[in-house]
C-alpha cells in the first residue's frame, strides 16, 4: 500500500502533511479524493459525528474505508455504514488498535486456553486529564452530545470499553451507572462510574474521567479462578497465574511487556501492533478480498454499551 493524498480543510495541517509526505498530493476537496481512481481506501479521521457520513460517501463512490473510533455517535447512525457496504460491495474496517498491542496477545492466549479459569471480575479505569482548552479548540466539538456523542466515556474511553467486551464478555446483562460534569464547561460528562454484569456471569467495574490531574493511568484488571492479570494500558503490571507456581513466567513477561509496546517491539520484530496492524490488515483485506479484522457489527458493540450507560445516567438507574 502507498499513500496517495491527504485531505483536510485546515491549510496548516495540509502544509505539515505535504512536508512529511512529499510524494503525496494534498487537497481540501473530498470529492477530488473520491474521483481519484488511484485511491482504493479512504481513512476517515474526522470528528466523530462525521464518521458515518463520510464513510458512506466513500463506500458509495467505490472506495473501501478504514474508520477511526467510534463508528459514529449512535448505533443507528453507525449502521448506515453497513447499508452503504451492502449497496456498494465495498468494505469498511474500524480501528480499535488497543486489541493489537503486544501485551494483548499473551493475555488473549491465557484466556482462550483456560489458564485463568472462570473469569468472574474485570476492573477498568481510564483516569486521564484534559484541560478546558482541549474542549474549546478545533471548533468546540469535543464534549458535545450532537458531535462527540458524549465525553470521557465515548471519546477517551471507548478503546477500553472495546477491550472490556473482548476480555470479559460481549453480551451485557445489566448496567448501573452514575456520571456527570465535574471540572469542565462542557455539555456531556467528564466522569462516569459503572457496574456491568454479563450474561456469562462475570461482573466488571468501569470508570472514565478526564479530571484526574495530571493524567494518571488506564487500569485493566482481569480476575479468574485460575489467576489474575493487571495492566496499565499496554504495560503489564502483574501476571499471577496458578500454574506459574514459581513466578518465572511472570518475571519473564514483565521483562518483555513491563515497558509497553516500545519495550516489547524488539521481542516481536515480525509482529505489527496498534495502528500499524490495523492498516496492514486493511490493505491485506483489500488485496485478498476478505473481510477486515473489525467490521461494523463488531465496531458498534462498544457504542451500544456506551449508549446504554448514558441512558442509565440520564434516568438515574
Secondary structure, 3 states (H helix, E strand, C coil): CCCCEEECCCHHHHHHHHHHCCCCEEECCHHHHHHCCCCCEEEECCCHHHHHHHHHHHHHCCCEEEECCCCCCCHHHHCHHHHHHHHHCCCEEECCHHHHCHHHHHHHHHHHCCCCCCEEEEEEEEECECCHHHHHCHHHCCCCCCCCCCCHHHHHCHHHHHHHHHHCCCCEEEEEEEEECCCCCCCCCCEEEEEEEECCCCEEEEEEECECCCCCEEEEEEEECCEEEEEECCEEEEEEECCCCCCHHHHHHHHHHCCCHHHHHHHCCCCCCHHHHHHHHHHHHHHHCCCCCCCHHHHHHHHHHHHHHHHHHHHCC
